[in-house]
Structures are given as C-alpha cells and as structure tokens.
Amino acid sequence: MTILKVFHVLVSLILIAGVLLQSGKSAGLSGAIDGGATAVFGKKRKGMDELLAKVTTVAAIAFIVLSVLIAAL
C-alpha cells in the first residue's frame, strides 16, 4: 500500500511537470505575432512538444489508475 502511494506521488509530480513544460498554443498577443513567423519558418521544438504530450497522457492515465487502486484498497 505504501509503495502505491509513493508511486502515486511520483506520477503526480511527473504529470505536473509535463503540463507545466508544455508550450501553449498561443500566448495572447505574443502568440498572435508569433503565429505568422511560425507559418513562414515552421515550428521549432515540435519533437519535444510531442514527447511531452505523450508523457503527460501516460502520466494522466497512470494517475487515474493508481487513484482507483488506492481507493479500492
């Protein structure tokens, strides 16, 4: 039971970090200005954003599963 709780805390920290490290789709006025540049020059860090999205998805699923397991036990 304690191992599940420790793993749950680790997964929650990974989930928080994954969400906070993702870049927003547009950040107000700077996103509107950057939108034209992105269309011309292409988006940088696309691979990193995709990796963070996958890590966040896996961490979210693991968080939900662990939450249900801990509640059931």
C-alpha positions in Angstrom: 0.0 0.0 0.0 2.8 2.4 0.9 4.6 1.6 -2.4 1.4 2.5 -4.3 1.2 5.8 -2.5 4.9 6.6 -3.2 4.4 5.7 -6.9 1.2 7.8 -6.9 3.2 10.9 -5.7 5.9 10.3 -8.3 3.3 10.0 -11.1 1.6 13.2 -9.9 4.9 15.1 -9.9 5.6 13.9 -13.5 2.1 14.9 -14.5 2.5 18.4 -13.1 5.9 18.8 -14.7 4.6 17.6 -18.1 1.7 20.0 -18.0 3.8 23.0 -17.0 6.6 22.3 -19.5 4.2 22.2 -22.5 4.2 25.3 -24.6 0.8 26.9 -25.1 -0.9 27.0 -28.5 -1.0 30.8 -28.4 0.1 33.1 -25.6 -2.0 36.2 -26.0 -0.5 39.0 -28.2 2.9 37.3 -28.4 1.2 34.2 -29.8 -0.6 36.2 -32.4 2.6 37.8 -33.5 4.5 34.5 -33.4 1.8 32.8 -35.4 2.9 34.5 -38.7 6.5 33.6 -38.1 5.6 30.1 -37.3 3.8 29.7 -40.6 6.8 31.0 -42.5 9.7 29.4 -40.7 8.0 26.3 -39.2 7.5 25.4 -35.6 10.6 24.7 -33.5 10.7 22.1 -30.8 7.9 20.0 -32.4 9.5 16.8 -31.3 9.9 17.9 -27.7 6.2 19.1 -27.6 5.1 15.7 -28.9 7.2 13.9 -26.4 5.8 16.0 -23.5 2.3 15.4 -24.8 2.8 11.6 -24.7 4.5 11.7 -21.3 1.6 13.8 -19.9 -1.0 11.4 -21.4 0.7 8.3 -19.9 1.1 10.0 -16.6 -2.5 11.0 -16.5 -3.7 7.5 -17.2 -1.3 6.1 -14.6 -2.6 8.7 -12.1 -6.2 7.7 -12.7 -5.5 4.0 -12.4 -3.4 4.5 -9.3 -6.1 6.7 -7.7 -8.8 4.0 -8.3 -6.4 1.3 -7.0 -5.6 3.2 -3.8 -9.3 4.0 -3.2 -10.3 0.3 -3.7 -7.7 -1.0 -1.2 
